Amino acid sequence: MAHLGTNDTAYHYVGAMSVPRVYQCEDTIARSKPNDTSFEATVLIIGGGGGGGVAGNGLGGGGGGGAGGYREFTKRYFIGTNYTVTVGGGASQNAIGSDSSIERVANGGGRGEGSATSSSVGGSGGGSATSFKRTATSPRCNQPKQGNSGGRGNANALTGGAGGGGAGADGSGNTGSARAGSAGGNGTASSITGSSVTRGGGGGGGSCSFTDGTVAGGSGGSGGGGAGGTADHSGSAQNGSNGTANTGGGGGGGDATNNSSGSSTYSFGTGGNGGSGFVVIKLPDTHEITIGGGLTSSSSTSGGFTTVQFTAGTDTVSFAEASASLTIAKISDGSDGDRIEVIFSLTTLPAGTTQLKYTISGTGTASTVVTIPTSTANNENHDGTGGSSTFRSRYNSSLNRGSFFHGDGDAISNISLTVEALNSGGTTLATSNTLTGMVIDEDG
């Protein structure tokens, strides 16, 4: 039997699931079988940004920190299963950002390097969890890489630091004698939370100036990268800026400078902190999510989807089918003039509704329960328990309105109404609120 290679396709079952996948690849979307308990959701994961480098004894500017790893994908999740969500923290100077995850992992950004012996390298986006890297983490199988490489610096002293890699582009390098810091790589845009937002910018490199006047630090990459420190001969070091929270932006590198008199007393700015990571789940609003108390989150529902944004913490989440809802509101009752009919509106009926069950009671008449098929002609009369001498009911499907009146009798007060939406098997899909205090006065 031939062995499967890393890019060969295999088909197998996981419980009720038929799963086409590429062998050993984690980003496969499972194909559902009928009546399974799964659904598809879109997910964005960004790791914590790497810290910017502090200018070292090589007298050069610090390298910018790399952006956190960036991953956006569609995946199938199961109802009733606990999934752990972790939002990675941004790193302090010269440190690796923390990973973010929900099943899959977005690596923390690589740290910016600051000494001349390591060429003031910018940290890579989605960098190694153990050290800074010039090259970004390699993708698995056919998936896009999490980030891009940090810029390569110059091993010579008195040069600006290289920029950190971003989610969308490499950081800029400095292989010559430029004193200015290099720019961080730009991030990547996503519309998962609504309008397009760019995240995952690399940190800018810190500048270096001992005789050249004010020299600018490298700009942070678009999407939350922190700017590198600007050397200005003020006598104090200029630190790199922090990456923006919840973008995974890399921290800017610190500057290297002396005071305006040209003193041999040097100052070195610290690297900025990386921005914290981010996790987003966008799921159909036919499903709902339960979130553990260890996570900080917010949610919104629009266009048939619920979008949950996680901004800090770690804990489990689980999913369930959303409970169907039904709301009724009185339009008019029989207390005005000669009107003897109560008319009420219904919200959109739950999917699968084929019948409406009215439960009506009031002072001066027997209670009535009547079930009305939603497919019958508009306003066709339906008698409930007690026959035509008690409440008789209608449904107008074109207006999504219901109504009821009374067969014989007058001055019926304190009427209450509850409506249930039923499927074809008679199972209750949703129960409405109860309207109370209505009147029918057949004498006007």
N, C-alpha and C positions, 0 to 999 in steps of 0.2 A: 504494500500500500504506500502510495506516495505521501510524503509529508507536506503539510501546508507551509508555504512561505509567509513572510510578514505581510504581503499584500494580496494573498489569495483570499477568495471569498468562501466562507463556510456558512451553512444553515443549520441551526439547531434549536432546541426547545429549552425555555426556562419557565417551568411551571406551565401556565396556559399560553405562554408566548412562543410564537415562531419568530426567531431572531436571526435575521440576516446580518452578518458582521464580517469585518475583516479580521482575520485571526490575530489575537493579541492587541487589537486596537481598542482603546477605551471609549472612543467617541461614536460608536455605532448607535443608530436609532433602532430600537426594537420595533418589529411589525406586530400589531395586535391581532389576536384571534377574537371571534365573536364572544361577547359576554365576559371579557377579561375586566380587570379592575384597574386599568392604567389609562393615562391620558398624556398628551404632549404639552410641554411647557418650554418657553424660550428662557434661557438663562444667560446672564452676564456675570463673570467673576473677574475681579481685578485684585492682584496681590498688593501688599503694602510696598510703598516705594523705598528704595535704598537711600541711605544717608549720604550726603555729600562728603567729599574728602577735605581734610584739614591740610593746609600747605605744610610740607614737611621740611626736613633739613636740606633738601635740594634747592630751596629758595624758589620754588615754582608754585603757581596757583593750584588749588585742589581740584581734582576731577569731580564732575557732577555725578550724583547718584542715579542709578537706572530706575526707570518706572517699573512698577509691579507688573507681573505677567498678566496678559489680557486675553480672555477667552469668552467668546459668545457663540452659543450653539443651541440646538433644539434637542430635547431628550424626553424619553418616556419615563414617567414616575408612577408609582403604584399607590392606590388608596390604602390607608391603614399602615403604611410602612414609615418608620421614623428615619429621617435623614438629618445628618449633622451639618449645620451651617456654621462656618467660621469666617469672620471678617479679620483679615490680617492687619496688624498694626504697622505704621510707618517706622522706619529705623532711625536711630540717632546717627551722628556722624560716623563715617567709616564702618558702618554696619549694614548687614543684609536685612531687607524688609521681610516681614512674616508672611507666610502663605495664607491665602483665602481659599475656601472650598465649599462645595456642596457635592459630595461624592467625588467629583473631579477637583483637581487642584490648580490654582493659578499661583505660580511661584512668586515669592517676594523679589523685589528688584535688587540688582547687584549694587554693591557699595562703590562710591567714588574713591579712587586711590590718589594719594597726595604726594608721595616722595618722588624725587627725580629718578631714583633707581627703578621705579616701576612706571616711569613715563607719564605720570599724572593721568592715568587711564580713567575714562568715564565708565561707570558701572553699566552692566548690560541690563536691558529690560527683561524681566523674568529670569534673573540671573541665578547662578548657583547658590545653593543654600549654605555653602561652606566658605566661599571666598568670592572676591570680585572677579569678573570675567570680561575679557574684551569681546568675546563671542556670545551671543544670546543662546539660551537653551534651545537645543534642537527639537523640532516637532516630532511627535510620534506618528508613524505611518503616514497617512495622507493629510494630516491635520495641519493647519497653519501654525507657525511658531508663535510663542507667547509674547515675544518682544524682539527688540533689535539691538545690535551691538553698540557698546559704548565707543566713543571716539578714541583714537590712539594719540597719545601725547608725545612730547619730545623729551628724551632722556636728559637733555641739557638743562642746566639751571637757568633761572630768570625767564621762564616762559609761562604763558597762561595755561590753565588746566583744560583738559578735554571735556566735552559734554557727555552726559549719560544717555544711554539708549532709550528711546521711547517705544510705545506700542505700535506706532506707525512708521517710524524711520530711525536710522542709526543716529547716534550722537555725532557731532562734528569733532574733528581732530585737529591737532596742531603738530605737524611734523617739521615746521620751520622754527623761526625765532620770535614769533608773534607773542607779545606780552598780554594781549587781550584774552579773556576766557572764551572758549568755544561754546556754541549753542547746544542745548540738549535736543534730542530727537523729538519730533512732534508725536502727539498721541493719535488715537483713533476715535472716530465719531460713531455714535450709536443713537438710535431713536427708541430704544426699548422703554424708556421712561416717558415718552411723549415726543417733545421736540428734540432735534438733534443736539447732542452734547458730546464734546470731545474730552476724553480722559486719557490718562496714561502718558503724560509728557515727561521726558527725561530732564534731569537737572542740568543747569548751565555750569561750565567750569569757572573757577575763580581766576581773577587776573593777577598779574605780577608787575610791580613798578617800583624801581629804586631810583631811577634817574629820568624817567619818561613822563613825569607829571601824572595826571589822573588817567587811569586806564580802566575801561569798562569791563565788568564781568560778563560772562556769556549769558544770553537770555535763556530762560527756561523754555522747554518745548511746550507747544500748545497742548492744553489738557492738564494743567496743574503742576508742571515742572517748576521748581524753584530757581531763581536767578543766582548766578555766581556772584561772589563778593567783588566790589569795585575797589581797586587800590587807589587811594587819593592822598597819600602822604599826610594824613591827619594825625599821625602819631599813634593811632589805635587801629587795630585790625577791623576789617569789614567781613562779617560772617556771610556765608551763603544763606539764601532765603529757604524757608521750609516749603516742601511740596504741599499742594492743596489737599485738605482732608477729603477722603472718599473719592479720590481720583487715582490713587496709586502713584502720584507724581513723585519724581526723584528730587532729593534735596540738592540745592546748589552748593558748589565747592567754595571754600574760603579763599580769601586773597592773601597775597604776600606783599609786604611793603615795609618802608621805613618812614621816619618823619621827614618833614620838608627840608630840614637842614642837611639831608644826606647822611645822617648818622648811620653807623654800622649796627645800631640797635634795631633789630628787625621785629616785625609783628606779623603774626599769622592768624588769619581768620578761621573760625571753626566751620565745619560743613553744616548745611541746613538739614533738618530732619526730613525724612521721606513722608509723603502724605499717606494716610491710612487707606486701606483697601475698600472694596465695595462688592456687594453681591445683590443681584436683582433676579427675581423670578416673576415671569409674566405668564399667568395661567388662565384658561377659560373661566369665565364667571359662573359656569355651571359647576365649578368645584370651589371649595373653600380650604383655607389653610389654618392650621393651629400652630402657634409659634411659642416656643419655650421662653421663660422669663429672662434667660441670660442674654437675649438678643435685643438690640435696639433697632426698631423698624418703623416704617410707615407704609400705608397702602392707599391705593386709589382704584376706582373701577370706572372704565369707559370703553365704549366700542366693543362690548362683549368680552372684555378681559379685565382681570384684576392684576395690578402690578404691585409687587411688594419689594421695597428697598430696605436692605439691611446695611446699617452704617457702623455697627460695633458689636462685639461680643461673640459668644459661641454657645450654641444649644441646639436642640433638635426641633425639626418641624415635621408635620404630617399633613396629609391631605384627605379630604372626604368630598363626596358629592354635596353640592350646595342644597340646602333645604329650600324647597319651592315655597313661594309666598303668594298670597292673594289678599287684596284689600278692597273693601266696599265702602262707598260713601253715599249718603242720602242726597238725592236731587230734590225730591218733593214728597210730601205725604198728603193724606186726605183731610187735612185740617183747613184747607183753603177753599172757600166757595163750595162749588158742587163737586170738586174732585174727590173721588173715592178710592184712588189708587196710590200706592207707594211706589216711587221710582228710584232706583239706585244705580250707581255705576260700579263697574268692576275693573280692576287693573288687568293687565295682560294675563291671560290664563296660563297656568303652568303647561309645559310641553306634555302632550299625551292626554290632555283633558277631553273627555267626550260627554260628560254629564255634570250637571250642577245640582247639588242637593241643598234645598232651602229648609231651614228649621225656623218656624214662625210661631210666636205665641203672643197673647195679649189678654187684657182684662175684658171679659164679656164674650169670650169664644174659646173653643177648644184649640189646643195646639195642633199644628199641621206640619207634616214632613212631606215634601214633594221633590221628586227627582226629575229633572228636565234634560232630555238629550240636547246637546248643543247643536245638533244637525237638523232639528225640526224647524219648521217655518217660523219666521220672526213673529213674536207676540202671539203665538198659538197658546190657547189656554190649557193648563194642566191642573187637574184636581189632585190634591194630596190626600193624606189620611183624613177621614171625616167627610170625604166627598164634596159635592158642590155647595153644601150648606156652610162650609168653613172657608178657609183661605184658598184662593185659586191663583196660580202663578204663571209667569211668562218669562221669556228670555229673548232679547233682540241682539242677534249676533253681529249685525252690521254696525251697531253702535256700542256693542259690549255693555249693554244695560239689562238689568233685570227689573221686574215689577211684580206686585201682587195686589189683589183686591179681595173683597169678602163677598160670599154668596148671599146669605140672608143675615140680617141683623144690622144694627147701627151703633154708633158711639162706642167704638172699640178703642181703648186707650192703652197706654203703657206697652205698646207693641215692641217686640224685640225680634231681630233677624240675624242669623248666622248662615253663611254660605260655605259649602265644601266643594272643591274641585275633585272629581273622580275620574279614573281611567275606565277603559272598557270593561275591566274585570271588577269594577266596583271599589277598587282601592283608593283611599283618600290621598290625594297628592298634596293638598294644602287646605287649611282651614282659615277662613277670614276672621277679621275682627267682628265684634257684635255691635250692631246698631240698636239703640234703645230709645224709649220715650216717644215713639211715633204714634200717630192717631189716624183712624179712619172714621169719618162722620158721614154716613150715607144721607143724612138729612140736610147737609150743607150748612 
